[in-house]
Amino acid sequence: MIAKTGTAEYGTTPPLKTHAWIIAAQGDLAVSVFVEDGDYGAVSGGPLLTAFLTGAAG
């Protein structure tokens, strides 16, 4: 599996809010997770992606 995380700050009032995401691919499957008002991609999106791929209930 390959994966890449990312974040983007937005807004004008400190502390700025953050969008977080993670994209992953394995074989012919590609998945993207976007978290509005998340922390970091690995912190916010990673566990969601893992739960999705393993079928774990969150």
LOVOTOR-46787 format. One record per residue: residue number from 1; residue in three letters; chain; x, y, z of N, C-alpha, C in turn. Coordinates in steps of 0.1 Angstrom, whole numbers. Example, Ala and Ser with C-alpha at 12.3 -4.5 7.8 and 13.67 -1.06 7.14 Angstrom:
2
<node><num>1</num><residu>ala</residu><chaine>A</chaine><n_u>132</n_u><n_v>-57</n_v><n_w>78</n_w><ca_u>123</ca_u><ca_v>-45</ca_v><ca_w>78</ca_w><c_u>132</c_u><c_v>-33</c_v><c_w>78</c_w></node>
<node><num>2</num><residu>ser</residu><chaine>A</chaine><n_u>128</n_u><n_v>-22</n_v><n_w>71</n_w><ca_u>137</ca_u><ca_v>-11</ca_v><ca_w>71</ca_w><c_u>129</c_u><c_v>0</c_v><c_w>79</c_w></node>
//
This chain:
58
<node><num>1</num><residu>met</residu><chaine>A</chaine><n_u>8</n_u><n_v>-12</n_v><n_w>0</n_w><ca_u>0</ca_u><ca_v>0</ca_v><ca_w>0</ca_w><c_u>9</c_u><c_v>12</c_v><c_w>0</c_w></node>
<node><num>2</num><residu>ile</residu><chaine>A</chaine><n_u>4</n_u><n_v>23</n_v><n_w>-7</n_w><ca_u>11</ca_u><ca_v>36</ca_v><ca_w>-6</ca_w><c_u>0</c_u><c_v>46</c_v><c_w>-1</c_w></node>
<node><num>3</num><residu>ala</residu><chaine>A</chaine><n_u>5</n_u><n_v>56</n_v><n_w>6</n_w><ca_u>-4</ca_u><ca_v>66</ca_v><ca_w>11</ca_w><c_u>3</c_u><c_v>79</c_v><c_w>12</c_w></node>
<node><num>4</num><residu>lys</residu><chaine>A</chaine><n_u>-4</n_u><n_v>90</n_v><n_w>12</n_w><ca_u>1</ca_u><ca_v>103</ca_v><ca_w>13</ca_w><c_u>-9</c_u><c_v>111</c_v><c_w>21</c_w></node>
<node><num>5</num><residu>thr</residu><chaine>A</chaine><n_u>-4</n_u><n_v>118</n_v><n_w>31</n_w><ca_u>-13</ca_u><ca_v>127</ca_v><ca_w>40</ca_w><c_u>-11</c_u><c_v>141</c_v><c_w>36</c_w></node>
<node><num>6</num><residu>gly</residu><chaine>A</chaine><n_u>-20</n_u><n_v>150</n_v><n_w>40</n_w><ca_u>-19</ca_u><ca_v>164</ca_v><ca_w>38</ca_w><c_u>-28</c_u><c_v>172</c_v><c_w>47</c_w></node>
<node><num>7</num><residu>thr</residu><chaine>A</chaine><n_u>-24</n_u><n_v>185</n_v><n_w>48</n_w><ca_u>-33</ca_u><ca_v>194</ca_v><ca_w>56</ca_w><c_u>-33</c_u><c_v>208</c_v><c_w>49</c_w></node>
<node><num>8</num><residu>ala</residu><chaine>A</chaine><n_u>-43</n_u><n_v>215</n_v><n_w>51</n_w><ca_u>-44</ca_u><ca_v>229</ca_v><ca_w>46</ca_w><c_u>-51</c_u><c_v>237</c_v><c_w>56</c_w></node>
<node><num>9</num><residu>glu</residu><chaine>A</chaine><n_u>-45</n_u><n_v>248</n_v><n_w>60</n_w><ca_u>-51</ca_u><ca_v>258</ca_v><ca_w>70</ca_w><c_u>-60</c_u><c_v>267</c_v><c_w>62</c_w></node>
<node><num>10</num><residu>tyr</residu><chaine>A</chaine><n_u>-70</n_u><n_v>271</n_v><n_w>69</n_w><ca_u>-79</ca_u><ca_v>281</ca_v><ca_w>63</ca_w><c_u>-85</c_u><c_v>290</c_v><c_w>73</c_w></node>
<node><num>11</num><residu>gly</residu><chaine>A</chaine><n_u>-91</n_u><n_v>301</n_v><n_w>68</n_w><ca_u>-97</ca_u><ca_v>311</ca_v><ca_w>77</ca_w><c_u>-88</c_u><c_v>323</c_v><c_w>79</c_w></node>
<node><num>12</num><residu>thr</residu><chaine>A</chaine><n_u>-93</n_u><n_v>332</n_v><n_w>87</n_w><ca_u>-85</ca_u><ca_v>344</ca_v><ca_w>89</ca_w><c_u>-83</c_u><c_v>347</c_v><c_w>104</c_w></node>
<node><num>13</num><residu>thr</residu><chaine>A</chaine><n_u>-90</n_u><n_v>340</n_v><n_w>113</n_w><ca_u>-89</ca_u><ca_v>342</ca_v><ca_w>127</ca_w><c_u>-81</c_u><c_v>332</c_v><c_w>134</c_w></node>
<node><num>14</num><residu>pro</residu><chaine>A</chaine><n_u>-70</n_u><n_v>336</n_v><n_w>140</n_w><ca_u>-62</ca_u><ca_v>326</ca_v><ca_w>147</ca_w><c_u>-69</c_u><c_v>320</c_v><c_w>159</c_w></node>
<node><num>15</num><residu>pro</residu><chaine>A</chaine><n_u>-67</n_u><n_v>307</n_v><n_w>162</n_w><ca_u>-59</ca_u><ca_v>298</ca_v><ca_w>155</ca_w><c_u>-67</c_u><c_v>293</c_v><c_w>142</c_w></node>
<node><num>16</num><residu>leu</residu><chaine>A</chaine><n_u>-60</n_u><n_v>292</n_v><n_w>131</n_w><ca_u>-66</ca_u><ca_v>288</ca_v><ca_w>119</ca_w><c_u>-71</c_u><c_v>274</c_v><c_w>120</c_w></node>
<node><num>17</num><residu>lys</residu><chaine>A</chaine><n_u>-82</n_u><n_v>271</n_v><n_w>113</n_w><ca_u>-87</ca_u><ca_v>258</ca_v><ca_w>112</ca_w><c_u>-79</c_u><c_v>250</c_v><c_w>102</c_w></node>
<node><num>18</num><residu>thr</residu><chaine>A</chaine><n_u>-80</n_u><n_v>237</n_v><n_w>103</n_w><ca_u>-72</ca_u><ca_v>228</ca_v><ca_w>94</ca_w><c_u>-81</c_u><c_v>217</c_v><c_w>87</c_w></node>
<node><num>19</num><residu>his</residu><chaine>A</chaine><n_u>-80</n_u><n_v>216</n_v><n_w>74</n_w><ca_u>-86</ca_u><ca_v>205</ca_v><ca_w>67</ca_w><c_u>-75</c_u><c_v>194</c_v><c_w>67</c_w></node>
<node><num>20</num><residu>ala</residu><chaine>A</chaine><n_u>-78</n_u><n_v>182</n_v><n_w>68</n_w><ca_u>-68</ca_u><ca_v>171</ca_v><ca_w>68</ca_w><c_u>-73</c_u><c_v>160</c_v><c_w>58</c_w></node>
<node><num>21</num><residu>trp</residu><chaine>A</chaine><n_u>-64</n_u><n_v>153</n_v><n_w>51</n_w><ca_u>-67</ca_u><ca_v>143</ca_v><ca_w>42</ca_w><c_u>-57</c_u><c_v>132</c_v><c_w>41</c_w></node>
<node><num>22</num><residu>ile</residu><chaine>A</chaine><n_u>-60</n_u><n_v>121</n_v><n_w>36</n_w><ca_u>-51</ca_u><ca_v>110</ca_v><ca_w>33</ca_w><c_u>-56</c_u><c_v>103</c_v><c_w>20</c_w></node>
<node><num>23</num><residu>ile</residu><chaine>A</chaine><n_u>-47</n_u><n_v>100</n_v><n_w>11</n_w><ca_u>-51</ca_u><ca_v>92</ca_v><ca_w>0</ca_w><c_u>-42</c_u><c_v>80</c_v><c_w>0</c_w></node>
<node><num>24</num><residu>ala</residu><chaine>A</chaine><n_u>-48</n_u><n_v>69</n_v><n_w>-4</n_w><ca_u>-40</ca_u><ca_v>56</ca_v><ca_w>-4</ca_w><c_u>-44</c_u><c_v>48</c_v><c_w>-16</c_w></node>
<node><num>25</num><residu>ala</residu><chaine>A</chaine><n_u>-35</n_u><n_v>39</n_v><n_w>-20</n_w><ca_u>-37</ca_u><ca_v>30</ca_v><ca_w>-31</ca_w><c_u>-30</c_u><c_v>17</c_v><c_w>-29</c_w></node>
<node><num>26</num><residu>gln</residu><chaine>A</chaine><n_u>-37</n_u><n_v>6</n_v><n_w>-33</n_w><ca_u>-31</ca_u><ca_v>-7</ca_v><ca_w>-33</ca_w><c_u>-37</c_u><c_v>-15</c_v><c_w>-45</c_w></node>
<node><num>27</num><residu>gly</residu><chaine>A</chaine><n_u>-29</n_u><n_v>-20</n_v><n_w>-53</n_w><ca_u>-34</ca_u><ca_v>-27</ca_v><ca_w>-65</ca_w><c_u>-43</c_u><c_v>-17</c_v><c_w>-73</c_w></node>
<node><num>28</num><residu>asp</residu><chaine>A</chaine><n_u>-55</n_u><n_v>-22</n_v><n_w>-76</n_w><ca_u>-65</ca_u><ca_v>-14</ca_v><ca_w>-84</ca_w><c_u>-74</c_u><c_v>-6</c_v><c_w>-75</c_w></node>
<node><num>29</num><residu>leu</residu><chaine>A</chaine><n_u>-72</n_u><n_v>-5</n_v><n_w>-62</n_w><ca_u>-80</ca_u><ca_v>3</ca_v><ca_w>-53</ca_w><c_u>-74</c_u><c_v>16</c_v><c_w>-49</c_w></node>
<node><num>30</num><residu>ala</residu><chaine>A</chaine><n_u>-81</n_u><n_v>27</n_v><n_w>-50</n_w><ca_u>-76</ca_u><ca_v>40</ca_v><ca_w>-45</ca_w><c_u>-87</c_u><c_v>46</c_v><c_w>-36</c_w></node>
<node><num>31</num><residu>val</residu><chaine>A</chaine><n_u>-83</n_u><n_v>51</n_v><n_w>-25</n_w><ca_u>-93</ca_u><ca_v>57</ca_v><ca_w>-15</ca_w><c_u>-88</c_u><c_v>70</c_v><c_w>-10</c_w></node>
<node><num>32</num><residu>ser</residu><chaine>A</chaine><n_u>-97</n_u><n_v>79</n_v><n_w>-8</n_w><ca_u>-94</ca_u><ca_v>93</ca_v><ca_w>-3</ca_w><c_u>-103</c_u><c_v>95</c_v><c_w>9</c_w></node>
<node><num>33</num><residu>val</residu><chaine>A</chaine><n_u>-97</n_u><n_v>101</n_v><n_w>20</n_w><ca_u>-105</ca_u><ca_v>105</ca_v><ca_w>32</ca_w><c_u>-102</c_u><c_v>120</c_v><c_w>34</c_w></node>
<node><num>34</num><residu>phe</residu><chaine>A</chaine><n_u>-112</n_u><n_v>128</n_v><n_w>35</n_w><ca_u>-111</ca_u><ca_v>142</ca_v><ca_w>38</ca_w><c_u>-118</c_u><c_v>145</c_v><c_w>51</c_w></node>
<node><num>35</num><residu>val</residu><chaine>A</chaine><n_u>-111</n_u><n_v>152</n_v><n_w>60</n_w><ca_u>-117</ca_u><ca_v>155</ca_v><ca_w>73</ca_w><c_u>-117</c_u><c_v>171</c_v><c_w>74</c_w></node>
<node><num>36</num><residu>glu</residu><chaine>A</chaine><n_u>-129</n_u><n_v>176</n_v><n_w>74</n_w><ca_u>-131</ca_u><ca_v>191</ca_v><ca_w>76</ca_w><c_u>-128</c_u><c_v>194</c_v><c_w>90</c_w></node>
<node><num>37</num><residu>asp</residu><chaine>A</chaine><n_u>-120</n_u><n_v>204</n_v><n_w>93</n_w><ca_u>-117</ca_u><ca_v>207</ca_v><ca_w>107</ca_w><c_u>-110</c_u><c_v>196</c_v><c_w>114</c_w></node>
<node><num>38</num><residu>gly</residu><chaine>A</chaine><n_u>-100</n_u><n_v>189</n_v><n_w>107</n_w><ca_u>-93</ca_u><ca_v>178</ca_v><ca_w>113</ca_w><c_u>-79</c_u><c_v>184</c_v><c_w>119</c_w></node>
<node><num>39</num><residu>asp</residu><chaine>A</chaine><n_u>-71</n_u><n_v>174</n_v><n_w>123</n_w><ca_u>-58</ca_u><ca_v>178</ca_v><ca_w>128</ca_w><c_u>-48</c_u><c_v>176</c_v><c_w>117</c_w></node>
<node><num>40</num><residu>tyr</residu><chaine>A</chaine><n_u>-41</n_u><n_v>165</n_v><n_w>117</n_w><ca_u>-32</ca_u><ca_v>162</ca_v><ca_w>106</ca_w><c_u>-38</c_u><c_v>150</c_v><c_w>99</c_w></node>
<node><num>41</num><residu>gly</residu><chaine>A</chaine><n_u>-33</n_u><n_v>148</n_v><n_w>86</n_w><ca_u>-39</ca_u><ca_v>137</ca_v><ca_w>78</ca_w><c_u>-37</c_u><c_v>123</c_v><c_w>85</c_w></node>
<node><num>42</num><residu>ala</residu><chaine>A</chaine><n_u>-25</n_u><n_v>121</n_v><n_w>91</n_w><ca_u>-23</ca_u><ca_v>108</ca_v><ca_w>97</ca_w><c_u>-31</c_u><c_v>107</c_v><c_w>110</c_w></node>
<node><num>43</num><residu>val</residu><chaine>A</chaine><n_u>-33</n_u><n_v>117</n_v><n_w>117</n_w><ca_u>-40</ca_u><ca_v>117</ca_v><ca_w>130</ca_w><c_u>-56</c_u><c_v>116</c_v><c_w>128</c_w></node>
<node><num>44</num><residu>ser</residu><chaine>A</chaine><n_u>-61</n_u><n_v>124</n_v><n_w>118</n_w><ca_u>-75</ca_u><ca_v>125</ca_v><ca_w>116</ca_w><c_u>-80</c_u><c_v>115</c_v><c_w>106</c_w></node>
<node><num>45</num><residu>gly</residu><chaine>A</chaine><n_u>-73</n_u><n_v>115</n_v><n_w>94</n_w><ca_u>-78</ca_u><ca_v>106</ca_v><ca_w>83</ca_w><c_u>-73</c_u><c_v>92</c_v><c_w>84</c_w></node>
<node><num>46</num><residu>gly</residu><chaine>A</chaine><n_u>-61</n_u><n_v>90</n_v><n_w>89</n_w><ca_u>-55</ca_u><ca_v>76</ca_v><ca_w>90</ca_w><c_u>-63</c_u><c_v>66</c_v><c_w>97</c_w></node>
<node><num>47</num><residu>pro</residu><chaine>A</chaine><n_u>-68</n_u><n_v>69</n_v><n_w>109</n_w><ca_u>-77</ca_u><ca_v>59</ca_v><ca_w>116</ca_w><c_u>-90</c_u><c_v>57</c_v><c_w>109</c_w></node>
<node><num>48</num><residu>leu</residu><chaine>A</chaine><n_u>-95</n_u><n_v>67</n_v><n_w>102</n_w><ca_u>-108</ca_u><ca_v>65</ca_v><ca_w>94</ca_w><c_u>-105</c_u><c_v>56</c_v><c_w>82</c_w></node>
<node><num>49</num><residu>leu</residu><chaine>A</chaine><n_u>-94</n_u><n_v>58</n_v><n_w>76</n_w><ca_u>-90</ca_u><ca_v>50</ca_v><ca_w>64</ca_w><c_u>-88</c_u><c_v>35</c_v><c_w>69</c_w></node>
<node><num>50</num><residu>thr</residu><chaine>A</chaine><n_u>-81</n_u><n_v>33</n_v><n_w>80</n_w><ca_u>-78</ca_u><ca_v>20</ca_v><ca_w>85</ca_w><c_u>-91</c_u><c_v>13</c_v><c_w>88</c_w></node>
<node><num>51</num><residu>ala</residu><chaine>A</chaine><n_u>-100</n_u><n_v>20</n_v><n_w>95</n_w><ca_u>-113</ca_u><ca_v>14</ca_v><ca_w>98</ca_w><c_u>-121</c_u><c_v>10</c_v><c_w>86</c_w></node>
<node><num>52</num><residu>phe</residu><chaine>A</chaine><n_u>-121</n_u><n_v>19</n_v><n_w>76</n_w><ca_u>-128</ca_u><ca_v>15</ca_v><ca_w>63</ca_w><c_u>-122</c_u><c_v>3</c_v><c_w>57</c_w></node>
<node><num>53</num><residu>leu</residu><chaine>A</chaine><n_u>-108</n_u><n_v>2</n_v><n_w>56</n_w><ca_u>-102</ca_u><ca_v>-9</ca_v><ca_w>49</ca_w><c_u>-103</c_u><c_v>-22</c_v><c_w>56</c_w></node>
<node><num>54</num><residu>thr</residu><chaine>A</chaine><n_u>-104</n_u><n_v>-21</n_v><n_w>69</n_w><ca_u>-105</ca_u><ca_v>-34</ca_v><ca_w>77</ca_w><c_u>-119</c_u><c_v>-37</c_v><c_w>81</c_w></node>
<node><num>55</num><residu>gly</residu><chaine>A</chaine><n_u>-128</n_u><n_v>-28</n_v><n_w>78</n_w><ca_u>-142</ca_u><ca_v>-31</ca_v><ca_w>82</ca_w><c_u>-145</c_u><c_v>-29</c_v><c_w>96</c_w></node>
<node><num>56</num><residu>ala</residu><chaine>A</chaine><n_u>-136</n_u><n_v>-23</n_v><n_w>104</n_w><ca_u>-138</ca_u><ca_v>-20</ca_v><ca_w>118</ca_w><c_u>-148</c_u><c_v>-10</c_v><c_w>120</c_w></node>
<node><num>57</num><residu>ala</residu><chaine>A</chaine><n_u>-157</n_u><n_v>-12</n_v><n_w>130</n_w><ca_u>-167</ca_u><ca_v>-2</ca_v><ca_w>134</ca_w><c_u>-160</c_u><c_v>10</c_v><c_w>141</c_w></node>
<node><num>58</num><residu>gly</residu><chaine>A</chaine><n_u>-164</n_u><n_v>22</n_v><n_w>139</n_w><ca_u>-158</ca_u><ca_v>33</ca_v><ca_w>145</ca_w><c_u>-167</c_u><c_v>39</c_v><c_w>154</c_w></node>
//
